[in-house]
């Protein structure tokens, strides 16, 4: 595999990721272009990126003040020049098997495909990477540059959308290398649920008692049993419970927002 040869723009948005971004950049050295959009790092992230530039990595380092997740990702996409784009986070890395799969996916025989879903293997605090038999989350990460769109009305859980034919890469995963503590996970659930509810309220979404009761439990069972996080022991239980808490917080905040609007 020739370095920097595949017609792919890797899209990375970051801020203060000095402890993570090095392995991320190293893992996308098969891409012809690497777009790094930084929103004001002060921890040495930019020094690390510049070190990779001096090593010959085809990095375009761009500053853009933080406009929110969707607009920052769109900003990165707007600066890409290659035929294909690979969206990857600063705390993620492409494993060796996935590298080969990506190169094959954009090669001859797949001309009709506009986007590829890739599975992401999360790292659980105190356990390591989730068990290999876990059904890892499937995310739209590889797509033709001119086919992808981003819903800019979202505040969180944004993803590039591809209207044409899509498939899933079966071999290889994106490694999510960050170990999140329970405290960090709860704080994120609180922040993200508020952002999600703000979008739902704008779209006129109303709360439902059935969803408030069943959605949290359903999400727990989905992750713990259907996605097989029970294979990760108590760590998988904690992870599945965090998903349940996030679901409950979203539904409860939506109910609270609806009650507040009714009283105005």
C-alpha positions as CSV (number, residue, x, y, z in Angstrom):
1,X,0.0,0.0,0.0
2,X,1.5,3.3,-1.1
3,X,1.3,6.1,1.4
4,X,-0.8,9.2,0.6
5,X,-2.0,7.6,-2.6
6,X,-5.7,6.9,-2.2
7,X,-8.0,9.6,-3.6
8,X,-9.5,10.3,-0.1
9,X,-9.7,13.4,2.0
10,X,-9.6,12.5,5.7
11,X,-11.8,15.0,7.6
12,X,-10.8,15.7,11.3
13,X,-12.2,18.3,13.5
14,X,-10.5,18.9,16.8
15,X,-9.7,21.1,19.8
16,X,-7.3,20.2,22.6
17,X,-6.6,16.6,21.4
18,X,-2.8,16.5,22.0
19,X,-3.1,13.1,23.7
20,X,-5.1,11.6,20.9
21,X,-4.5,13.1,17.5
22,X,-1.1,11.6,16.7
23,X,-2.2,8.0,16.3
24,X,-5.3,9.3,14.4
25,X,-3.1,11.1,11.8
26,X,-0.8,8.1,11.6
27,X,-3.7,5.8,10.8
28,X,-4.9,7.7,7.8
29,X,-1.5,7.9,6.0
30,X,-3.1,6.1,3.0
31,X,-5.2,9.2,2.2
32,X,-4.0,11.8,-0.4
33,X,-5.3,14.6,1.7
34,X,-5.9,15.2,5.4
35,X,-8.1,18.1,6.4
36,X,-7.6,19.2,10.1
37,X,-10.0,21.9,11.3
38,X,-9.0,23.2,14.7
39,X,-11.2,25.5,16.7
40,X,-8.6,27.0,19.1
41,X,-6.4,24.3,20.7
42,X,-4.1,25.5,23.5
43,X,-2.6,22.1,24.7
44,X,-0.1,21.3,22.0
45,X,-2.4,19.8,19.5
46,X,-1.3,22.2,16.8
47,X,2.4,21.4,17.5
48,X,1.7,17.7,16.9
49,X,-0.1,18.4,13.7
50,X,2.7,20.6,12.4
51,X,5.2,17.8,13.3
52,X,3.3,15.5,11.0
53,X,3.3,18.2,8.3
54,X,7.1,18.3,8.5
55,X,7.2,14.5,8.1
56,X,5.5,15.0,4.7
57,X,1.9,14.2,5.6
58,X,-0.5,16.0,3.2
59,X,-2.2,17.9,6.0
60,X,-4.2,21.1,5.5
61,X,-4.4,22.7,8.9
62,X,-7.3,25.3,9.1
63,X,-8.6,27.3,12.0
64,X,-12.3,27.9,12.3
65,X,-14.0,29.2,15.4
66,X,-16.4,26.6,16.9
67,X,-19.9,26.9,15.1
68,X,-21.3,23.6,16.5
69,X,-20.7,20.1,15.3
70,X,-22.7,20.0,12.1
71,X,-21.3,23.3,10.7
72,X,-17.7,22.4,11.7
73,X,-18.0,19.1,9.8
74,X,-19.5,20.9,6.8
75,X,-16.7,23.3,6.9
76,X,-14.2,20.5,6.7
77,X,-16.1,18.9,3.9
78,X,-16.2,22.2,2.0
79,X,-12.4,22.3,2.0
80,X,-11.9,18.7,0.7
81,X,-10.7,18.2,-2.8
82,X,-10.5,14.4,-3.3
83,X,-13.1,12.2,-4.8
84,X,-13.8,10.4,-1.5
85,X,-14.0,11.6,2.1
86,X,-13.3,9.7,5.3
87,X,-14.8,11.3,8.4
88,X,-12.8,10.4,11.5
89,X,-12.6,11.8,15.0
90,X,-9.3,12.9,16.6
91,X,-9.7,10.2,19.3
92,X,-10.2,7.4,16.7
93,X,-7.9,5.4,14.4
94,X,-8.3,3.2,11.4
95,X,-7.1,-0.4,12.1
96,X,-4.9,-2.2,9.6
97,X,-7.7,-4.4,8.3
98,X,-10.0,-1.4,7.7
99,X,-7.3,0.4,5.7
100,X,-7.2,-2.5,3.2
101,X,-11.0,-2.6,3.1
102,X,-11.4,1.1,2.4
103,X,-8.9,1.0,-0.5
104,X,-10.8,-2.0,-1.9
105,X,-14.2,-0.3,-1.3
106,X,-13.4,2.8,-3.5
107,X,-11.7,0.7,-6.2
108,X,-13.0,-0.9,-9.4
109,X,-16.3,-2.8,-9.2
110,X,-18.0,-0.4,-6.7
111,X,-18.7,2.5,-9.0
112,X,-22.4,2.6,-8.1
113,X,-21.7,3.0,-4.4
114,X,-21.8,6.5,-3.0
115,X,-21.2,5.8,0.7
116,X,-19.9,3.1,3.0
117,X,-20.9,2.4,6.6
118,X,-18.0,1.5,8.9
119,X,-18.3,-0.1,12.3
120,X,-16.7,1.6,15.3
121,X,-15.2,-0.4,18.2
122,X,-15.5,1.5,21.5
123,X,-12.9,1.3,24.3
124,X,-14.6,0.7,27.7
125,X,-13.0,2.2,30.8
126,X,-11.3,-0.6,32.8
127,X,-12.0,-3.2,30.1
128,X,-10.3,-2.2,26.8
129,X,-11.8,-2.5,23.4
130,X,-15.3,-4.0,23.4
131,X,-15.4,-7.8,22.8
132,X,-14.9,-8.7,19.2
133,X,-18.4,-10.4,19.0
134,X,-20.1,-7.2,20.1
135,X,-22.2,-5.7,17.3
136,X,-20.4,-2.5,17.0
137,X,-22.2,0.7,16.0
138,X,-22.4,1.2,12.2
139,X,-21.6,4.8,11.1
140,X,-21.6,6.6,7.7
141,X,-17.9,7.6,7.5
142,X,-16.7,7.0,3.9
143,X,-18.5,8.8,1.1
144,X,-18.1,10.5,-2.3
145,X,-17.4,14.2,-1.6
146,X,-20.0,15.5,-4.1
147,X,-22.8,13.2,-2.8
148,X,-22.6,14.0,1.0
149,X,-24.8,16.4,2.8
150,X,-25.1,17.5,6.4
151,X,-28.3,18.5,8.3
152,X,-27.2,21.8,9.7
153,X,-30.3,22.1,11.9
154,X,-29.0,19.4,14.2
155,X,-27.0,20.2,17.3
156,X,-25.7,16.7,18.1
157,X,-25.6,13.2,16.7
158,X,-25.0,14.7,13.3
159,X,-23.9,12.5,10.4
160,X,-23.1,12.9,6.8
161,X,-26.1,11.8,4.7
162,X,-25.7,10.1,1.3
163,X,-28.8,9.8,-0.9
164,X,-27.4,7.2,-3.3
165,X,-26.5,3.5,-2.9
166,X,-24.8,2.7,0.4
167,X,-23.1,-0.5,1.7
168,X,-21.3,-1.7,4.8
169,X,-17.6,-2.5,5.1
170,X,-17.5,-5.9,6.7
171,X,-13.8,-6.2,7.6
172,X,-12.0,-3.8,9.9
173,X,-13.2,-1.2,12.3
174,X,-12.5,2.3,13.5
175,X,-11.0,2.1,16.9
176,X,-12.5,4.6,19.4
177,X,-9.5,5.0,21.6
178,X,-10.8,7.3,24.3
179,X,-11.7,5.7,27.7
180,X,-14.6,7.6,29.2
181,X,-15.2,7.6,32.9
182,X,-18.7,7.3,34.4
183,X,-18.5,10.9,35.5
184,X,-17.5,12.0,32.0
185,X,-20.2,9.9,30.4
186,X,-22.9,11.3,32.7
187,X,-21.8,14.8,32.0
188,X,-21.8,14.2,28.3
189,X,-25.3,12.6,28.5
190,X,-26.6,15.7,30.3
191,X,-25.1,18.0,27.7
192,X,-26.0,16.0,24.6
193,X,-29.6,15.3,25.8
194,X,-30.1,19.1,26.2
195,X,-28.8,19.7,22.7
196,X,-30.9,17.0,21.2
197,X,-34.1,18.2,23.0
198,X,-33.5,21.8,21.7
199,X,-33.6,20.4,18.2
200,X,-36.7,18.2,18.9
201,X,-38.5,21.2,20.3
202,X,-37.7,23.3,17.2
203,X,-39.1,20.5,15.1
204,X,-42.4,20.4,17.1
205,X,-41.7,17.0,18.6
206,X,-44.1,16.2,21.5
207,X,-43.3,14.0,24.5
208,X,-45.0,10.7,25.0
209,X,-45.6,8.7,28.2
210,X,-45.0,5.4,26.4
211,X,-41.6,6.7,25.1
212,X,-40.7,8.1,28.5
213,X,-41.3,4.7,30.1
214,X,-40.2,2.3,27.4
215,X,-37.5,4.1,25.4
216,X,-34.8,4.0,28.2
217,X,-35.4,0.3,28.8
218,X,-35.5,-0.5,25.1
219,X,-32.2,1.2,24.6
220,X,-30.6,-0.7,27.5
221,X,-31.8,-4.0,26.1
222,X,-30.7,-3.1,22.6
223,X,-27.1,-2.5,23.7
224,X,-26.8,-5.1,26.5
225,X,-28.5,-8.0,24.7
226,X,-29.0,-7.3,21.0
227,X,-25.6,-5.7,20.5
228,X,-24.1,-8.2,23.0
229,X,-22.4,-5.8,25.4
230,X,-23.1,-8.4,28.0
231,X,-19.9,-10.1,26.7
232,X,-17.9,-7.3,28.3
233,X,-19.1,-8.2,31.8
234,X,-19.9,-5.5,34.3
235,X,-18.2,-2.9,32.0
236,X,-20.7,-3.7,29.2
237,X,-23.5,-3.4,31.8
238,X,-22.3,0.1,32.8
239,X,-22.0,1.1,29.2
240,X,-25.5,-0.1,28.4
241,X,-26.8,1.7,31.5
242,X,-25.2,4.9,30.3
243,X,-27.1,4.6,27.1
244,X,-30.3,4.1,29.1
245,X,-29.6,7.2,31.2
246,X,-29.1,9.3,28.1
247,X,-32.3,8.1,26.6
248,X,-34.2,8.8,29.8
249,X,-32.7,12.3,30.2
250,X,-33.7,13.1,26.6
251,X,-37.3,12.0,27.1
252,X,-37.7,13.6,30.5
253,X,-36.2,16.9,29.3
254,X,-38.6,16.9,26.3
255,X,-41.5,16.4,28.6
256,X,-40.3,19.2,30.9
257,X,-39.8,21.5,27.9
258,X,-43.3,20.7,26.7
259,X,-44.8,21.5,30.1
260,X,-42.9,24.8,30.2
261,X,-44.3,25.8,26.8
262,X,-47.8,24.9,27.8
263,X,-47.6,27.3,30.8
264,X,-46.5,30.3,28.7
